[in-house]
Amino acid sequence: LVVLVVLAAFVGLAAGIINPIIGVLQLQLAPPAMRARVHSLMVAGCWAGIPIGALLGGIAVETLGLTASFVIVGVVYVLVSLAPLTGGAWKGMGPFRPDAR
């Protein structure tokens, strides 16, 4: 239980760092007329992923076991979190300019 609490705290801190960056990217990359739609789509996608993740997690624990499922999810989480370091859409991110269109 202690390990899970520590990991949950770490994930919470990581999400607190990454979520504002995602918000800035939404503002920079979406045209002003499309910003509300982009934000709505992001929120809807995140909320839709919650029950899908619970279902897939249950299937993974049932087939692979608890420890293997945690290890696989942890590795995937770290790889996805480090993906921005390879460039991609974040490569061209510069300072926020509210007047830029």
N, CA, C and O atoms as a GROMACS GRO file, in nm:
protein
  404
    1LEU      N    1   0.083  -0.120   0.000
    1LEU     CA    2   0.000   0.000   0.000
    1LEU      C    3   0.086   0.126   0.000
    1LEU      O    4   0.053   0.224  -0.065
    2VAL      N    5   0.196   0.122   0.072
    2VAL     CA    6   0.285   0.238   0.077
    2VAL      C    7   0.342   0.268  -0.061
    2VAL      O    8   0.350   0.384  -0.102
    3VAL      N    9   0.382   0.164  -0.132
    3VAL     CA   10   0.437   0.183  -0.267
    3VAL      C   11   0.333   0.245  -0.359
    3VAL      O   12   0.365   0.335  -0.436
    4LEU      N   13   0.208   0.199  -0.351
    4LEU     CA   14   0.103   0.253  -0.436
    4LEU      C   15   0.074   0.400  -0.403
    4LEU      O   16   0.051   0.480  -0.493
    5VAL      N   17   0.076   0.435  -0.274
    5VAL     CA   18   0.052   0.574  -0.236
    5VAL      C   19   0.165   0.663  -0.287
    5VAL      O   20   0.139   0.773  -0.337
    6VAL      N   21   0.289   0.618  -0.275
    6VAL     CA   22   0.402   0.696  -0.323
    6VAL      C   23   0.395   0.712  -0.475
    6VAL      O   24   0.419   0.821  -0.528
    7LEU      N   25   0.362   0.605  -0.545
    7LEU     CA   26   0.351   0.613  -0.691
    7LEU      C   27   0.236   0.703  -0.733
    7LEU      O   28   0.248   0.779  -0.830
    8ALA      N   29   0.123   0.696  -0.661
    8ALA     CA   30   0.010   0.783  -0.693
    8ALA      C   31   0.048   0.930  -0.673
    8ALA      O   32   0.008   1.016  -0.752
    9ALA      N   33   0.125   0.959  -0.569
    9ALA     CA   34   0.170   1.096  -0.546
    9ALA      C   35   0.263   1.141  -0.658
    9ALA      O   36   0.253   1.254  -0.705
   10PHE      N   37   0.352   1.054  -0.700
   10PHE     CA   38   0.444   1.087  -0.810
   10PHE      C   39   0.368   1.113  -0.939
   10PHE      O   40   0.398   1.209  -1.010
   11VAL      N   41   0.271   1.028  -0.970
   11VAL     CA   42   0.191   1.046  -1.091
   11VAL      C   43   0.113   1.177  -1.084
   11VAL      O   44   0.099   1.247  -1.184
   12GLY      N   45   0.061   1.210  -0.966
   12GLY     CA   46  -0.010   1.336  -0.949
   12GLY      C   47   0.079   1.456  -0.974
   12GLY      O   48   0.038   1.552  -1.039
   13LEU      N   49   0.200   1.451  -0.923
   13LEU     CA   50   0.295   1.560  -0.949
   13LEU      C   51   0.331   1.569  -1.097
   13LEU      O   52   0.340   1.678  -1.152
   14ALA      N   53   0.351   1.454  -1.161
   14ALA     CA   54   0.383   1.453  -1.304
   14ALA      C   55   0.268   1.511  -1.386
   14ALA      O   56   0.291   1.586  -1.481
   15ALA      N   57   0.146   1.476  -1.350
   15ALA     CA   58   0.030   1.529  -1.422
   15ALA      C   59   0.018   1.679  -1.400
   15ALA      O   60  -0.024   1.752  -1.490
   16GLY      N   61   0.054   1.726  -1.281
   16GLY     CA   62   0.050   1.868  -1.253
   16GLY      C   63   0.150   1.946  -1.337
   16GLY      O   64   0.131   2.065  -1.362
   17ILE      N   65   0.255   1.880  -1.380
   17ILE     CA   66   0.355   1.946  -1.465
   17ILE      C   67   0.315   1.940  -1.611
   17ILE      O   68   0.331   2.038  -1.684
   18ILE      N   69   0.262   1.828  -1.655
   18ILE     CA   70   0.236   1.808  -1.798
   18ILE      C   71   0.106   1.876  -1.844
   18ILE      O   72   0.098   1.921  -1.958
   19ASN      N   73   0.005   1.884  -1.758
   19ASN     CA   74  -0.124   1.939  -1.800
   19ASN      C   75  -0.115   2.086  -1.842
   19ASN      O   76  -0.176   2.122  -1.943
   20PRO      N   77  -0.045   2.173  -1.770
   20PRO     CA   78  -0.033   2.310  -1.820
   20PRO      C   79   0.040   2.320  -1.954
   20PRO      O   80   0.007   2.406  -2.036
   21ILE      N   81   0.137   2.233  -1.976
   21ILE     CA   82   0.208   2.234  -2.105
   21ILE      C   83   0.112   2.196  -2.217
   21ILE      O   84   0.115   2.256  -2.324
   22ILE      N   85   0.028   2.097  -2.193
   22ILE     CA   86  -0.071   2.057  -2.294
   22ILE      C   87  -0.167   2.173  -2.321
   22ILE      O   88  -0.204   2.196  -2.436
   23GLY      N   89  -0.207   2.244  -2.216
   23GLY     CA   90  -0.295   2.360  -2.235
   23GLY      C   91  -0.230   2.468  -2.321
   23GLY      O   92  -0.296   2.527  -2.407
   24VAL      N   93  -0.102   2.494  -2.298
   24VAL     CA   94  -0.031   2.593  -2.378
   24VAL      C   95  -0.024   2.548  -2.524
   24VAL      O   96  -0.043   2.629  -2.615
   25LEU      N   97   0.003   2.421  -2.545
   25LEU     CA   98   0.009   2.370  -2.682
   25LEU      C   99  -0.126   2.383  -2.752
   25LEU      O  100  -0.132   2.416  -2.870
   26GLN      N  101  -0.233   2.358  -2.679
   26GLN     CA  102  -0.366   2.375  -2.738
   26GLN      C  103  -0.386   2.519  -2.783
   26GLN      O  104  -0.439   2.545  -2.891
   27LEU      N  105  -0.344   2.613  -2.700
   27LEU     CA  106  -0.360   2.754  -2.736
   27LEU      C  107  -0.271   2.794  -2.852
   27LEU      O  108  -0.312   2.872  -2.938
   28GLN      N  109  -0.151   2.741  -2.856
   28GLN     CA  110  -0.058   2.779  -2.964
   28GLN      C  111  -0.091   2.715  -3.097
   28GLN      O  112  -0.082   2.780  -3.201
   29LEU      N  113  -0.130   2.590  -3.095
   29LEU     CA  114  -0.146   2.516  -3.220
   29LEU      C  115  -0.285   2.527  -3.281
   29LEU      O  116  -0.299   2.509  -3.402
   30ALA      N  117  -0.387   2.555  -3.201
   30ALA     CA  118  -0.522   2.563  -3.254
   30ALA      C  119  -0.553   2.706  -3.297
   30ALA      O  120  -0.522   2.801  -3.224
   31PRO      N  121  -0.612   2.723  -3.414
   31PRO     CA  122  -0.654   2.857  -3.455
   31PRO      C  123  -0.757   2.912  -3.354
   31PRO      O  124  -0.832   2.834  -3.296
   32PRO      N  125  -0.761   3.043  -3.334
   32PRO     CA  126  -0.854   3.100  -3.234
   32PRO      C  127  -0.999   3.055  -3.252
   32PRO      O  128  -1.068   3.031  -3.153
   33ALA      N  129  -1.044   3.044  -3.375
   33ALA     CA  130  -1.184   3.004  -3.397
   33ALA      C  131  -1.209   2.858  -3.362
   33ALA      O  132  -1.324   2.818  -3.344
   34MET      N  133  -1.105   2.778  -3.351
   34MET     CA  134  -1.120   2.635  -3.325
   34MET      C  135  -1.084   2.596  -3.182
   34MET      O  136  -1.095   2.479  -3.146
   35ARG      N  137  -1.039   2.690  -3.099
   35ARG     CA  138  -0.988   2.657  -2.966
   35ARG      C  139  -1.091   2.588  -2.878
   35ARG      O  140  -1.057   2.493  -2.808
   36ALA      N  141  -1.214   2.634  -2.880
   36ALA     CA  142  -1.318   2.571  -2.797
   36ALA      C  143  -1.342   2.428  -2.841
   36ALA      O  144  -1.361   2.340  -2.757
   37ARG      N  145  -1.342   2.404  -2.970
   37ARG     CA  146  -1.363   2.268  -3.021
   37ARG      C  147  -1.247   2.177  -2.985
   37ARG      O  148  -1.267   2.062  -2.947
   38VAL      N  149  -1.126   2.229  -2.998
   38VAL     CA  150  -1.007   2.149  -2.964
   38VAL      C  151  -1.009   2.113  -2.816
   38VAL      O  152  -0.984   1.998  -2.779
   39HIS      N  153  -1.040   2.210  -2.730
   39HIS     CA  154  -1.045   2.184  -2.586
   39HIS      C  155  -1.155   2.082  -2.554
   39HIS      O  156  -1.133   1.990  -2.476
   40SER      N  157  -1.272   2.099  -2.614
   40SER     CA  158  -1.383   2.006  -2.590
   40SER      C  159  -1.348   1.865  -2.634
   40SER      O  160  -1.380   1.768  -2.565
   41LEU      N  161  -1.282   1.852  -2.748
   41LEU     CA  162  -1.243   1.721  -2.797
   41LEU      C  163  -1.141   1.655  -2.704
   41LEU      O  164  -1.149   1.535  -2.678
   42MET      N  165  -1.046   1.733  -2.655
   42MET     CA  166  -0.947   1.679  -2.561
   42MET      C  167  -1.014   1.630  -2.433
   42MET      O  168  -0.984   1.521  -2.385
   43VAL      N  169  -1.103   1.711  -2.377
   43VAL     CA  170  -1.171   1.673  -2.253
   43VAL      C  171  -1.258   1.550  -2.276
   43VAL      O  172  -1.257   1.458  -2.195
   44ALA      N  173  -1.332   1.547  -2.385
   44ALA     CA  174  -1.418   1.432  -2.415
   44ALA      C  175  -1.336   1.305  -2.434
   44ALA      O  176  -1.374   1.198  -2.386
   45GLY      N  177  -1.223   1.318  -2.503
   45GLY     CA  178  -1.137   1.201  -2.521
   45GLY      C  179  -1.081   1.149  -2.391
   45GLY      O  180  -1.074   1.028  -2.370
   46CYS      N  181  -1.042   1.239  -2.303
   46CYS     CA  182  -0.989   1.197  -2.172
   46CYS      C  183  -1.096   1.128  -2.089
   46CYS      O  184  -1.071   1.023  -2.030
   47TRP      N  185  -1.215   1.186  -2.084
   47TRP     CA  186  -1.322   1.124  -2.007
   47TRP      C  187  -1.368   0.992  -2.068
   47TRP      O  188  -1.406   0.900  -1.996
   48ALA      N  189  -1.364   0.981  -2.199
   48ALA     CA  190  -1.402   0.854  -2.263
   48ALA      C  191  -1.298   0.746  -2.234
   48ALA      O  192  -1.331   0.627  -2.231
   49GLY      N  193  -1.174   0.786  -2.213
   49GLY     CA  194  -1.068   0.689  -2.185
   49GLY      C  195  -1.076   0.626  -2.047
   49GLY      O  196  -1.019   0.520  -2.025
   50ILE      N  197  -1.146   0.690  -1.954
   50ILE     CA  198  -1.153   0.638  -1.816
   50ILE      C  199  -1.219   0.501  -1.811
   50ILE      O  200  -1.158   0.409  -1.757
   51PRO      N  201  -1.340   0.482  -1.863
   51PRO     CA  202  -1.398   0.347  -1.856
   51PRO      C  203  -1.326   0.246  -1.945
   51PRO      O  204  -1.319   0.128  -1.913
   52ILE      N  205  -1.271   0.294  -2.057
   52ILE     CA  206  -1.196   0.202  -2.144
   52ILE      C  207  -1.071   0.154  -2.073
   52ILE      O  208  -1.036   0.036  -2.081
   53GLY      N  209  -1.002   0.245  -2.003
   53GLY     CA  210  -0.884   0.207  -1.927
   53GLY      C  211  -0.915   0.110  -1.815
   53GLY      O  212  -0.839   0.016  -1.791
   54ALA      N  213  -1.027   0.132  -1.747
   54ALA     CA  214  -1.068   0.040  -1.639
   54ALA      C  215  -1.097  -0.099  -1.696
   54ALA      O  216  -1.060  -0.200  -1.636
   55LEU      N  217  -1.163  -0.104  -1.809
   55LEU     CA  218  -1.193  -0.232  -1.872
   55LEU      C  219  -1.066  -0.304  -1.915
   55LEU      O  220  -1.049  -0.423  -1.888
   56LEU      N  221  -0.977  -0.233  -1.983
   56LEU     CA  222  -0.852  -0.294  -2.027
   56LEU      C  223  -0.764  -0.334  -1.909
   56LEU      O  224  -0.696  -0.436  -1.914
   57GLY      N  225  -0.765  -0.253  -1.802
   57GLY     CA  226  -0.689  -0.288  -1.682
   57GLY      C  227  -0.740  -0.415  -1.618
   57GLY      O  228  -0.661  -0.499  -1.575
   58GLY      N  229  -0.870  -0.430  -1.611
   58GLY     CA  230  -0.929  -0.552  -1.555
   58GLY      C  231  -0.894  -0.674  -1.638
   58GLY      O  232  -0.862  -0.780  -1.584
   59ILE      N  233  -0.900  -0.660  -1.768
   59ILE     CA  234  -0.864  -0.771  -1.857
   59ILE      C  235  -0.716  -0.806  -1.841
   59ILE      O  236  -0.680  -0.924  -1.838
   60ALA      N  237  -0.631  -0.704  -1.832
   60ALA     CA  238  -0.487  -0.729  -1.817
   60ALA      C  239  -0.456  -0.801  -1.686
   60ALA      O  240  -0.376  -0.894  -1.685
   61VAL      N  241  -0.518  -0.758  -1.577
   61VAL     CA  242  -0.493  -0.822  -1.448
   61VAL      C  243  -0.544  -0.966  -1.450
   61VAL      O  244  -0.480  -1.056  -1.395
   62GLU      N  245  -0.656  -0.987  -1.513
   62GLU     CA  246  -0.712  -1.123  -1.520
   62GLU      C  247  -0.624  -1.217  -1.602
   62GLU      O  248  -0.608  -1.334  -1.567
   63THR      N  249  -0.567  -1.166  -1.711
   63THR     CA  250  -0.489  -1.254  -1.798
   63THR      C  251  -0.340  -1.259  -1.764
   63THR      O  252  -0.278  -1.365  -1.775
   64LEU      N  253  -0.283  -1.146  -1.720
   64LEU     CA  254  -0.138  -1.139  -1.697
   64LEU      C  255  -0.099  -1.142  -1.549
   64LEU      O  256   0.014  -1.178  -1.515
   65GLY      N  257  -0.191  -1.106  -1.463
   65GLY     CA  258  -0.161  -1.094  -1.321
   65GLY      C  259  -0.136  -0.948  -1.284
   65GLY      O  260  -0.111  -0.864  -1.370
   66LEU      N  261  -0.145  -0.920  -1.153
   66LEU     CA  262  -0.134  -0.783  -1.105
   66LEU      C  263   0.005  -0.724  -1.127
   66LEU      O  264   0.018  -0.612  -1.176
   67THR      N  265   0.107  -0.797  -1.090
   67THR     CA  266   0.243  -0.744  -1.099
   67THR      C  267   0.282  -0.716  -1.244
   67THR      O  268   0.335  -0.609  -1.275
   68ALA      N  269   0.256  -0.811  -1.331
   68ALA     CA  270   0.291  -0.792  -1.473
   68ALA      C  271   0.214  -0.676  -1.534
   68ALA      O  272   0.268  -0.600  -1.614
   69SER      N  273   0.088  -0.661  -1.495
   69SER     CA  274   0.008  -0.550  -1.547
   69SER      C  275   0.065  -0.416  -1.502
   69SER      O  276   0.073  -0.322  -1.582
   70PHE      N  277   0.104  -0.406  -1.374
   70PHE     CA  278   0.163  -0.282  -1.325
   70PHE      C  279   0.294  -0.251  -1.396
   70PHE      O  280   0.320  -0.136  -1.430
   71VAL      N  281   0.375  -0.351  -1.418
   71VAL     CA  282   0.503  -0.330  -1.485
   71VAL      C  283   0.481  -0.281  -1.628
   71VAL      O  284   0.545  -0.186  -1.672
   72ILE      N  285   0.392  -0.345  -1.700
   72ILE     CA  286   0.364  -0.307  -1.839
   72ILE      C  287   0.309  -0.165  -1.846
   72ILE      O  288   0.354  -0.085  -1.928
   73VAL      N  289   0.212  -0.134  -1.761
   73VAL     CA  290   0.154   0.000  -1.763
   73VAL      C  291   0.259   0.104  -1.724
   73VAL      O  292   0.264   0.212  -1.782
   74GLY      N  293   0.344   0.071  -1.626
   74GLY     CA  294   0.450   0.164  -1.586
   74GLY      C  295   0.548   0.193  -1.697
   74GLY      O  296   0.587   0.308  -1.718
   75VAL      N  297   0.588   0.089  -1.769
   75VAL     CA  298   0.682   0.108  -1.879
   75VAL      C  299   0.619   0.191  -1.991
   75VAL      O  300   0.682   0.282  -2.044
   76VAL      N  301   0.495   0.160  -2.025
   76VAL     CA  302   0.426   0.237  -2.130
   76VAL      C  303   0.408   0.382  -2.086
   76VAL      O  304   0.426   0.473  -2.167
   77TYR      N  305   0.375   0.405  -1.960
   77TYR     CA  306   0.357   0.540  -1.908
   77TYR      C  307   0.486   0.620  -1.919
   77TYR      O  308   0.484   0.736  -1.961
   78VAL      N  309   0.596   0.560  -1.882
   78VAL     CA  310   0.725   0.629  -1.889
   78VAL      C  311   0.761   0.660  -2.034
   78VAL      O  312   0.806   0.770  -2.065
   79LEU      N  313   0.742   0.564  -2.124
   79LEU     CA  314   0.774   0.586  -2.265
   79LEU      C  315   0.690   0.698  -2.326
   79LEU      O  316   0.741   0.781  -2.400
   80VAL      N  317   0.560   0.698  -2.294
   80VAL     CA  318   0.472   0.803  -2.346
   80VAL      C  319   0.510   0.938  -2.287
   80VAL      O  320   0.507   1.040  -2.356
   81SER      N  321   0.546   0.940  -2.159
   81SER     CA  322   0.586   1.065  -2.094
   81SER      C  323   0.715   1.122  -2.152
   81SER      O  324   0.733   1.243  -2.157
   82LEU      N  325   0.804   1.035  -2.196
   82LEU     CA  326   0.931   1.080  -2.252
   82LEU      C  327   0.924   1.108  -2.402
   82LEU      O  328   1.019   1.160  -2.459
   83ALA      N  329   0.813   1.075  -2.466
   83ALA     CA  330   0.799   1.094  -2.610
   83ALA      C  331   0.825   1.237  -2.656
   83ALA      O  332   0.884   1.256  -2.762
   84PRO      N  333   0.784   1.340  -2.580
   84PRO     CA  334   0.811   1.477  -2.627
   84PRO      C  335   0.960   1.507  -2.642
   84PRO      O  336   0.997   1.598  -2.717
   85LEU      N  337   1.045   1.434  -2.575
   85LEU     CA  338   1.189   1.458  -2.588
   85LEU      C  339   1.242   1.422  -2.726
   85LEU      O  340   1.352   1.465  -2.763
   86THR      N  341   1.166   1.344  -2.804
   86THR     CA  342   1.209   1.305  -2.938
   86THR      C  343   1.175   1.410  -3.044
   86THR      O  344   1.215   1.396  -3.159
   87GLY      N  345   1.102   1.514  -3.005
   87GLY     CA  346   1.066   1.617  -3.102
   87GLY      C  347   0.917   1.616  -3.128
   87GLY      O  348   0.839   1.640  -3.036
   88GLY      N  349   0.878   1.588  -3.249
   88GLY     CA  350   0.736   1.582  -3.283
   88GLY      C  351   0.673   1.721  -3.277
   88GLY      O  352   0.736   1.821  -3.310
   89ALA      N  353   0.548   1.724  -3.235
   89ALA     CA  354   0.472   1.850  -3.231
   89ALA      C  355   0.531   1.948  -3.131
   89ALA      O  356   0.513   2.069  -3.147
   90TRP      N  357   0.600   1.901  -3.030
   90TRP     CA  358   0.655   1.989  -2.928
   90TRP      C  359   0.785   2.055  -2.973
   90TRP      O  360   0.834   2.149  -2.910
   91LYS      N  361   0.841   2.005  -3.082
   91LYS     CA  362   0.970   2.056  -3.130
   91LYS      C  363   0.963   2.203  -3.166
   91LYS      O  364   1.056   2.279  -3.139
   92GLY      N  365   0.854   2.245  -3.227
   92GLY     CA  366   0.841   2.383  -3.270
   92GLY      C  367   0.780   2.473  -3.166
   92GLY      O  368   0.750   2.589  -3.197
   93MET      N  369   0.761   2.425  -3.045
   93MET     CA  370   0.698   2.506  -2.942
   93MET      C  371   0.791   2.618  -2.899
   93MET      O  372   0.906   2.595  -2.862
   94GLY      N  373   0.741   2.738  -2.903
   94GLY     CA  374   0.818   2.854  -2.862
   94GLY      C  375   0.746   2.926  -2.750
   94GLY      O  376   0.650   2.874  -2.694
   95PRO      N  377   0.792   3.046  -2.718
   95PRO     CA  378   0.725   3.123  -2.613
   95PRO      C  379   0.584   3.160  -2.654
   95PRO      O  380   0.557   3.186  -2.772
   96PHE      N  381   0.494   3.164  -2.559
   96PHE     CA  382   0.354   3.195  -2.585
   96PHE      C  383   0.339   3.342  -2.623
   96PHE      O  384   0.389   3.430  -2.553
   97ARG      N  385   0.271   3.366  -2.733
   97ARG     CA  386   0.243   3.502  -2.777
   97ARG      C  387   0.092   3.512  -2.798
   97ARG      O  388   0.041   3.454  -2.894
   98PRO      N  389   0.021   3.584  -2.713
   98PRO     CA  390  -0.125   3.591  -2.724
   98PRO      C  391  -0.172   3.655  -2.855
   98PRO      O  392  -0.282   3.626  -2.902
   99ASP      N  393  -0.089   3.742  -2.915
   99ASP     CA  394  -0.130   3.809  -3.038
   99ASP      C  395  -0.104   3.725  -3.163
   99ASP      O  396  -0.148   3.762  -3.272
  100ALA      N  397  -0.034   3.612  -3.149
  100ALA     CA  398  -0.004   3.528  -3.266
  100ALA      C  399  -0.130   3.455  -3.309
  100ALA      O  400  -0.208   3.410  -3.226
  101ARG      N  401  -0.148   3.445  -3.438
  101ARG     CA  402  -0.267   3.375  -3.489
  101ARG      C  403  -0.223   3.261  -3.576
  101ARG      O  404  -0.307   3.189  -3.630
   0.00000   0.00000   0.00000
